[in-house]
């Protein structure tokens, strides 16, 4: 059985690129996904970071 791959597509100046997102437990306690990489568009290089935080996933303080 293959594991599902989480992916986000970024479109910048008409160019599209896929980035793989890994599950992430953030320092704040929230859960979600994170990905990063580089892409080239319009002859320029860009560093891309993608953060998807699940709203309400941070544990409640007592």
C-alpha positions as semicolon CSV with decimal commas, in nm:
position;residue;x (nm);y (nm);z (nm)
1;X;0,000;0,000;0,000
2;X;0,147;0,338;-0,099
3;X;0,132;0,638;0,131
4;X;-0,052;0,947;0,007
5;X;0,172;1,237;-0,098
6;X;0,064;1,585;0,010
7;X;0,145;1,850;-0,246
8;X;0,085;2,221;-0,307
9;X;0,112;2,397;-0,641
10;X;0,251;2,750;-0,651
11;X;0,182;2,971;-0,952
12;X;0,412;3,272;-0,985
13;X;0,425;3,493;-1,294
14;X;0,237;3,225;-1,488
15;X;0,484;2,944;-1,404
16;X;0,361;2,656;-1,188
17;X;0,563;2,425;-0,965
18;X;0,462;2,150;-0,723
19;X;0,607;2,125;-0,373
20;X;0,578;1,822;-0,145
21;X;0,437;1,894;0,201
22;X;0,544;1,691;0,504
23;X;0,340;1,652;0,823
24;X;0,468;1,892;1,088
25;X;0,421;1,941;1,461
26;X;0,499;2,309;1,513
27;X;0,679;2,439;1,825
28;X;0,356;2,611;1,930
29;X;0,183;2,274;1,960
30;X;-0,020;2,322;1,643
31;X;-0,025;2,052;1,376
32;X;-0,017;2,083;1,001
33;X;0,209;2,059;0,697
34;X;0,526;2,233;0,577
35;X;0,721;2,242;0,254
36;X;0,999;2,443;0,099
37;X;1,208;2,461;-0,214
38;X;1,324;2,683;-0,494
39;X;1,167;2,779;-0,823
40;X;1,268;2,985;-1,125
41;X;1,029;3,218;-1,304
42;X;1,096;3,513;-1,529
43;X;1,468;3,436;-1,520
44;X;1,479;3,491;-1,142
45;X;1,523;3,237;-0,861
46;X;1,286;3,232;-0,565
47;X;1,289;3,047;-0,235
48;X;0,941;2,917;-0,147
49;X;0,807;2,816;0,194
50;X;0,459;2,674;0,244
51;X;0,300;2,643;0,586
52;X;-0,044;2,492;0,641
53;X;-0,155;2,508;1,004
54;X;-0,469;2,325;1,114
55;X;-0,690;2,579;1,288
56;X;-0,777;2,465;1,640
57;X;-0,506;2,195;1,652
58;X;-0,307;2,366;1,929
59;X;-0,380;2,200;2,264
60;X;-0,584;2,414;2,503
61;X;-0,396;2,546;2,808
62;X;-0,540;2,449;3,145
